[in-house]
Amino acid sequence: MDYIGLINQMKTAGVRFADGLTEQEFDAIEQRFGFHFPPDFKQFLSLALPISDKFINWRDNSAHNIERIRERMNWCLEGMLTDVENNRFWMYEWGPKPSDLAEAKSICEVEYHTAPRLIPIYAHRYIPETPSEAGNPVLSVYQTDIIYYGENLYEYLLVEFGFKKYEEIEFDNIKRIRFWSDIIDNWEADYMI
């Protein structure tokens, strides 16, 4: 995939970039936040670091930015807990939903922490940490309203910045991601009670 060409296209769309991240910076980021970048996301960020609004500025080590990143990483869980409480969200695999809200939220939180971690990219778009290989889909996450927003990182960036239409996503070729694909595929039909 031609990430250099894509970066140039994104620049024409107004995205600002800084120099790509170094190996030492990747190591520090992964240690600080407790995850590993998938290889294609790491490759992209090593070429150029997008620093425009709504992107995560992984190089900014200010306390404010670190807190902002932590909030973005926790936002997915907070949204799920909101839907458990207010919108009847519950997955059948978790067993019967407890009538005690605190217990239901606790089960949701435990299950969430067994799922592949979602790494923020831009606004409410995330890429799963695992499997630790190129080609993971990009997800748009708003509480449990979760959809695919790209077959992979490259295709996602084309869609996000208007170089490809959302309707052109090849949904049949999207890699399944444990937990998240189940929510996407079956949220309304199978997992709501």
Residue pairs with C-beta under 8 A, 6 or more apart in sequence:
1 40
1 154
3 43
3 44
3 47
3 154
4 47
6 154
6 157
6 158
7 17
7 47
7 48
9 161
9 163
10 17
10 50
10 157
10 161
11 17
13 161
13 162
13 163
14 52
15 50
15 52
15 55
15 161
16 50
16 51
16 52
17 48
17 49
17 50
17 51
18 48
18 49
18 51
18 59
19 48
19 49
20 45
20 46
20 47
20 48
20 49
21 29
21 45
21 46
21 49
21 58
21 59
22 46
25 58
25 59
26 37
26 42
26 45
26 46
29 37
29 58
30 36
30 37
32 66
33 69
33 70
33 73
35 117
35 119
35 129
36 129
36 132
37 45
37 119
37 129
38 119
38 127
38 128
38 129
38 130
38 132
38 133
38 134
38 136
38 153
39 132
39 133
39 134
40 134
40 135
40 136
40 152
40 153
40 154
41 119
41 121
41 127
41 153
43 134
44 153
44 154
45 58
49 57
49 58
49 59
50 122
51 57
51 59
54 122
54 123
55 121
55 122
56 69
56 72
56 120
56 121
56 122
57 65
58 69
69 120
72 120
73 117
73 118
73 119
73 120
75 120
75 124
75 141
76 112
76 118
76 126
76 141
77 109
77 112
79 141
79 142
79 143
79 144
80 89
80 108
80 112
80 143
80 144
81 105
81 108
81 109
82 143
83 89
83 143
83 144
84 90
84 101
84 104
84 105
84 108
85 101
85 104
85 105
87 143
87 144
88 192
88 193
89 143
89 144
89 187
89 191
89 192
90 97
90 104
90 108
90 191
90 192
90 193
91 111
91 182
91 183
91 191
92 190
92 191
92 193
93 111
93 182
94 107
94 108
94 111
95 107
97 104
97 193
98 104
98 107
111 179
114 179
115 178
115 179
115 180
116 128
116 129
116 130
116 131
116 177
116 178
116 179
116 180
117 128
117 129
117 130
118 126
118 127
118 128
118 129
118 139
118 141
118 180
119 126
119 127
119 128
119 129
120 126
121 127
121 138
121 153
121 156
122 160
124 140
124 141
124 142
125 138
125 139
125 140
125 141
125 149
125 156
125 160
126 138
126 139
126 140
126 141
127 136
127 137
127 138
127 139
127 153
127 156
128 136
128 137
128 139
128 177
128 180
130 136
131 175
134 152
135 151
135 152
135 175
136 152
136 153
136 175
136 177
137 148
137 149
137 150
137 151
137 152
137 156
137 174
137 175
137 177
138 148
138 149
138 150
138 152
138 153
138 156
139 146
139 147
139 148
139 149
139 177
139 180
139 184
140 146
140 147
140 148
140 149
144 183
144 187
145 187
146 180
146 183
146 184
146 187
147 184
148 169
148 171
148 174
148 184
149 156
149 159
149 160
149 166
149 169
150 156
150 157
150 158
150 159
150 160
150 169
151 169
151 170
151 171
151 173
151 174
151 175
152 175
155 164
155 169
155 170
157 163
158 164
159 165
159 166
159 168
159 169
182 191
183 191
